[in-house]
């Protein structure tokens, strides 16, 4: 029998480069049980896509639970907050269908398109703050602050609140998505998340008495029963999900895209010449270096996939990052090529009923952010002496830092042509 592919999800080597190990797994053992995660890992595109669509046999109720069980000290802190139940990403049909229908109202094509001018202005404002310096750490100066400001505006909260959301979202990733944290750091992350929950509860209560047209009002409507009774816990859970997902995934999408462009100067030069190519760069980044490399499900019943039997109640890790590199679907998967004809086959936003609700918003921010950086930072290049490092978090793939430099800036921001990204599912 072939020796099982070595795969420790928490090792720095896998965090830096999981793709060679995934390739071996796809070839030799495409579905395997991982002791590290306590889950069955599914690596091939066809299997991952099928499970994403199969809500009859696979439940999403574990989608935001910790990869590793938190220690008692962390659980004691979390009990001071709100239970994380009923998030839209955890719900199964038919409950998911009803909640999604209500929340869709905040993410219509017209509402997202109307945000473009705001996103352009925010992106240019961020660049204004550092463009004269000739050097910056982009994760903290641009890639993080842009989606934080955007999600705060959509929620209808102040930019003073927005400044808190970034740290809260980072701590939520550390708390819920797993890693190897010392207990004291895990406790601090839990305290931060509880503070966010209580802050959001105050915003929910205030907005419930003064409804508006913002996302927070839509969330409140989705968490209100037919009799008019608001479930504050549900509203806080939904709001927490949007703060978390709206910030974290787009931050890493932007950082990963800039990294790939800097490692492929010909692609960056093409984007500088034609900023409308940013839409294709976003799609290829979602495929080549997906900011959400995995999601989880739990088997409702015993399921046989190929020659592997997954027991009932077993947790399953769907390796989106591996599926996006599956040679059976994607030609030459390690190549970064925004012009590839098969780019639309990626699973970066999932598939099926849980296709990312904010996909169009993430695409808009990615397209605008990359276009603004390309047009305003001539000669953009890596500046740090150390190799770029990815954060040690299983469910997210993003850089710790991204030091860049550029030549003398242009005098005025350059406009750019927008271009819609191809769709792989409902938005």
C-alpha positions in Angstrom: 0.0 0.0 0.0 1.3 3.5 -0.9 2.4 5.5 2.1 -0.2 8.2 3.0 0.9 11.7 1.8 2.4 13.7 4.7 0.0 16.4 5.6 0.1 18.4 8.8 -2.2 21.4 8.3 -0.6 23.3 11.2 3.0 23.0 10.0 4.6 26.2 8.7 5.7 24.3 5.5 2.1 23.5 4.6 0.9 27.0 5.5 3.5 28.4 3.1 2.9 26.0 0.3 0.1 23.5 0.5 -0.2 22.9 -3.2 2.5 20.3 -3.7 1.1 18.2 -0.9 -2.5 18.6 -2.2 -1.3 17.4 -5.7 0.1 14.2 -4.2 -3.2 13.7 -2.2 -5.3 14.2 -5.3 -3.2 11.6 -7.1 -2.8 9.0 -4.4 -5.5 9.4 -1.7 -8.0 12.1 -2.8 -10.2 11.6 0.3 -8.4 10.8 3.6 -8.8 11.2 7.3 -6.6 13.9 8.9 -5.7 13.4 12.5 -4.6 17.1 12.7 -8.1 18.3 11.9 -10.2 15.5 13.1 -11.9 15.6 9.7 -12.1 13.8 6.4 -10.3 15.9 3.8 -11.7 16.0 0.2 -9.3 17.3 -2.4 -10.6 16.8 -5.9 -12.7 19.4 -7.7 -15.6 17.1 -8.7 -16.0 15.7 -5.1 -15.8 19.1 -3.5 -18.3 20.7 -5.9 -20.7 17.8 -5.4 -20.6 18.0 -1.6 -21.1 21.8 -1.7 -24.3 21.2 -3.6 -25.4 18.1 -1.6 -27.4 19.6 1.3 -29.4 16.4 1.8 -26.4 14.4 2.9 -24.0 17.1 4.2 -25.0 19.8 6.7 -23.3 23.3 7.0 -24.0 23.5 10.8 -20.3 23.2 11.6 -19.2 25.9 9.1 -18.0 28.4 11.7 -17.0 26.2 14.5 -13.4 26.0 15.7 -11.1 23.5 14.0 -9.7 22.6 17.4 -11.8 22.5 20.6 -11.1 25.7 22.6 -9.7 25.2 26.1 -12.0 25.8 29.2 -10.5 29.3 29.8 -11.6 30.3 26.3 -15.1 28.8 26.7 -15.5 30.7 30.0 -14.9 34.0 28.2 -17.2 33.0 25.3 -20.1 32.4 27.7 -20.0 36.1 28.4 -21.0 36.8 24.8 -23.7 35.5 22.5 -24.0 31.9 21.2 -22.8 31.6 17.6 -25.8 29.8 16.3 -28.0 30.5 13.3 -25.4 32.3 11.1 -26.4 32.1 7.5 -23.3 30.1 6.6 -24.3 27.5 9.2 -28.0 27.1 8.2 -29.4 24.4 6.0 -32.5 24.5 3.8 -35.3 25.3 4.2 -34.3 27.8 7.0 -31.3 28.9 5.0 -33.5 29.6 2.0 -35.8 31.9 4.0 -32.9 33.9 5.6 -30.9 34.2 2.4 -33.9 35.5 0.5 -34.2 38.4 3.0 -30.5 39.2 3.1 -30.2 39.1 -0.7 -32.0 42.5 -0.7 -28.7 44.1 0.5 -26.6 42.6 -2.2 -28.6 43.2 -5.5 -26.6 44.0 -8.6 -27.9 47.6 -8.6 -26.9 48.2 -5.0 -23.4 46.8 -5.5 -22.9 48.8 -8.8 -24.0 51.9 -6.9 -21.1 51.4 -4.5 -18.3 51.7 -7.1 -17.8 55.4 -6.8 -17.6 55.1 -3.0 -15.0 52.3 -3.2 -12.9 54.2 -5.7 -12.9 57.3 -3.4 -12.0 55.2 -0.4 -9.2 53.4 -2.2 -7.7 56.7 -3.5 -8.0 58.3 0.0 -6.0 55.4 1.5 -3.3 55.7 -1.2 -3.2 59.5 -0.6 -2.0 58.9 2.9 1.2 57.0 1.9 1.8 57.7 -1.8 4.5 60.3 -1.2 6.5 57.9 1.1 7.7 55.7 -1.7 7.2 52.6 0.5 4.4 51.0 2.6 3.3 47.8 4.3 0.1 47.2 2.2 -1.7 44.8 4.4 -2.1 47.3 7.2 -2.2 50.5 5.0 -4.5 49.4 2.2 -5.6 45.7 1.9 -7.1 45.7 5.4 -8.5 49.2 5.7 -10.4 49.2 2.4 -12.8 46.4 3.1 -13.2 47.5 6.7 -14.3 51.0 5.5 -16.6 49.5 2.9 -18.4 47.0 5.2 -18.8 49.8 7.8 -20.5 52.0 5.2 -22.8 49.2 4.0 -23.8 48.3 7.6 -24.5 51.9 8.2 -22.1 52.5 11.1 -19.5 55.2 11.7 -16.0 55.1 10.5 -15.0 55.2 14.2 -16.7 51.8 14.5 -14.9 50.7 11.4 -11.5 51.2 13.0 -12.5 48.6 15.6 -13.9 46.1 13.1 -10.5 45.2 11.6 -8.9 44.0 14.8 -12.2 42.2 15.8 -12.3 40.3 12.5 -8.6 39.3 12.9 -9.3 38.0 16.4 -12.5 36.1 15.2 -10.3 34.3 12.6 -7.9 33.3 15.2 -10.6 32.2 17.6 -13.0 30.3 15.3 -10.9 29.1 12.4 -8.2 27.3 14.3 -4.5 27.3 14.6 -2.0 26.6 17.4 -2.5 29.5 19.7 -1.1 29.6 23.2 -4.0 29.7 25.7 -3.4 33.3 26.7 -3.6 34.5 23.1 -6.7 32.4 22.5 -8.3 34.0 25.6 -7.5 37.5 24.3 -9.0 36.7 21.0 -12.2 35.5 22.7 -12.4 38.7 24.8 -12.1 40.7 21.6 -14.9 38.8 19.9 -17.2 39.1 22.9 -16.5 42.8 22.9 -17.5 42.9 19.2 -20.7 41.0 19.9 -21.8 43.4 22.7 -20.9 46.4 20.5 -23.0 45.0 17.7 -25.9 44.3 20.0 -26.0 48.0 20.9 -26.0 48.9 17.3 -28.8 46.5 16.5 -30.9 47.8 19.4 -30.4 51.4 18.2 -31.1 50.6 14.6 -34.2 48.6 15.4 -35.9 51.8 16.7 -34.6 53.9 13.7 -34.6 51.6 10.6 -32.8 52.8 7.5 -31.8 51.3 4.1 -28.5 49.9 5.3 -27.4 46.3 5.8 -27.9 46.4 9.5 -31.6 47.2 9.0 -31.8 44.3 6.5 -30.2 42.0 9.1 -32.7 43.1 11.7 -35.5 42.4 9.3 -34.1 38.9 8.7 -33.9 38.3 12.5 -37.5 39.4 13.2 -40.3 36.8 13.3 -43.7 37.2 11.6 -45.1 38.6 14.9 -42.6 41.4 14.9 -40.3 40.1 17.7 -36.6 40.8 17.1 -34.2 38.0 18.0 -31.1 40.0 19.0 -28.9 36.9 19.2 -29.7 36.1 15.5 -29.2 39.7 14.5 -25.8 39.9 16.3 -24.8 36.5 14.7 -25.6 37.7 11.2 -23.9 41.1 11.8 -20.8 39.3 13.2 -20.6 37.1 10.1 -20.7 40.1 7.7 -18.1 42.0 9.7 -15.9 39.0 9.7 -16.4 37.7 6.2 -16.7 41.2 4.6 -13.3 42.2 6.0 -11.1 39.1 6.3 -11.7 37.4 2.9 -11.4 40.6 0.9 -8.3 41.7 2.8 -6.6 38.4 1.9 -7.9 38.5 -1.7 -6.2 41.9 -2.2 -3.0 40.9 -0.6 -2.7 37.6 -2.5 -3.5 39.3 -5.8 -0.8 42.0 -5.3 1.7 39.3 -4.3 1.0 37.3 -7.4 1.3 40.4 -9.6 4.6 41.3 -8.1 5.9 37.8 -8.7 4.8 38.1 -12.3 5.9 41.5 -13.5 4.5 40.9 -17.0 1.0 40.6 -15.6 1.5 43.7 -13.5 2.7 45.6 -16.5 -0.4 44.5 -18.5 -2.6 45.7 -15.7 -0.9 49.1 -15.6 -1.5 49.5 -19.3 -5.1 48.3 -19.1 -6.7 48.6 -15.6 -9.8 46.8 -16.8 -7.8 43.6 -16.6 -8.2 43.8 -12.8 -11.4 41.7 -13.0 -9.6 38.8 -14.5 -6.7 39.1 -12.0 -9.3 38.9 -9.2 -10.7 35.7 -10.7 -7.3 34.1 -11.2 -6.3 35.0 -7.7 -9.4 33.3 -6.3 -8.3 30.2 -8.2 -4.5 30.3 -7.8 -4.3 31.5 -4.1 -7.8 31.3 -2.7 -8.2 33.4 0.5 -10.6 30.8 1.8 -8.8 27.5 1.1 -11.3 25.3 2.8 -14.8 25.0 4.4 -16.4 22.4 6.5 -19.5 20.2 6.4 -20.8 17.3 8.6 -22.2 14.1 7.1 -25.8 13.6 8.0 -25.7 10.0 7.1 -23.0 7.5 6.2 -21.7 8.4 2.7 -19.7 6.4 0.3 -17.5 8.4 -2.1 -15.5 6.3 -4.5 -13.9 3.6 -2.3 -14.0 5.7 0.9 -16.9 5.6 3.4 -17.4 8.7 5.5 -19.3 7.8 8.7 -22.5 9.6 9.8 -21.8 12.7 11.9 -18.2 12.9 10.7 -16.8 16.3 9.9 -15.5 16.9 6.4 -13.0 19.5 5.2 -13.6 20.6 1.7 -10.2 21.7 0.4 -11.2 24.5 -2.0 -7.6 25.4 -2.5 -6.8 21.9 -3.7 -10.0 21.7 -5.9 -8.9 25.0 -7.6 -5.6 23.2 -8.6 -7.1 20.0 -9.8 -5.4 19.0 -13.1 -8.6 17.3 -14.2 -10.3 20.6 -14.5 -7.6 23.3 -14.5 -4.8 23.2 -17.0 -1.3 23.8 -15.6 -2.8 24.9 -12.2 0.4 26.4 -10.7 0.6 28.9 -13.5 -0.7 32.4 -12.7 -2.6 33.3 -15.9 -5.6 35.8 -15.6 -6.3 35.1 -19.3 -6.8 31.3 -18.9 -10.1 30.1 -20.4 -10.9 27.8 -17.4 -10.6 30.5 -14.7 -14.4 30.5 -14.1 -14.2 26.9 -12.9 -12.7 27.9 -9.5 -14.6 27.3 -6.3 -13.3 30.4 -4.5 -16.8 31.5 -3.6 -18.2 28.0 -3.2 -21.0 26.4 -5.1 -24.7 25.7 -4.5 -27.0 27.4 -2.0 -24.1 28.7 0.0 -22.4 30.4 -2.9 -20.9 33.5 -1.3 -23.5 36.2 -0.7 -20.9 38.9 -0.9 -19.2 37.7 -4.0 -20.1 40.7 -6.2 -19.0 43.1 -3.4 -15.6 41.2 -3.0 -15.1 41.3 -6.8 -15.8 45.0 -6.9 -13.4 45.8 -4.1 -10.7 43.6 -5.6 -11.1 45.1 -9.1 -11.1 48.7 -7.8 -8.3 48.2 -5.3 -5.9 46.6 -7.8 -6.8 49.2 -10.5 -6.0 52.1 -8.1 -2.8 50.6 -6.9 -1.6 49.9 -10.5 -2.4 53.4 -11.7 -1.0 55.3 -8.7 2.1 53.4 -7.7 4.4 53.3 -10.7 7.2 50.7 -10.6 5.5 48.8 -7.8 7.8 46.1 -6.4 8.5 44.0 -3.3 10.7 45.9 -0.8 11.1 43.5 2.2 14.2 41.5 2.6 12.5 38.5 4.2 10.4 36.0 2.2 6.7 36.7 2.4 4.9 34.7 5.1 1.3 33.5 5.3 -0.6 33.6 8.6 -0.8 30.3 10.5 -4.6 29.9 10.2 -6.1 26.8 8.6 -9.3 28.3 7.1 -7.7 31.5 5.6 -4.8 32.1 3.4 -3.4 35.6 3.7 -0.1 37.4 4.2 1.3 38.5 7.5 2.8 41.6 5.8 3.4 42.9 2.3 6.2 45.5 2.1 6.3 47.3 -1.2 8.1 50.2 -2.8 7.4 52.3 -5.9 8.8 55.2 -8.0 7.8 58.9 -7.9 4.0 58.9 -7.9 1.8 60.4 -10.6 0.4 63.8 -9.7 -3.3 62.9 -10.0 -5.3 59.6 -9.5 -5.9 58.0 -12.9 -9.5 56.9 -13.8 -10.0 53.4 -14.9 -12.5 51.4 -16.9 -14.6 49.0 -14.9 -15.2 45.5 -16.1 -17.6 42.9 -14.6 -16.0 39.7 -13.5 -17.4 36.4 -14.8 -20.0 34.8 -12.5 -19.8 31.2 -11.2 -23.1 31.2 -9.3 -25.8 33.4 -7.8 -24.9 36.6 -6.1 
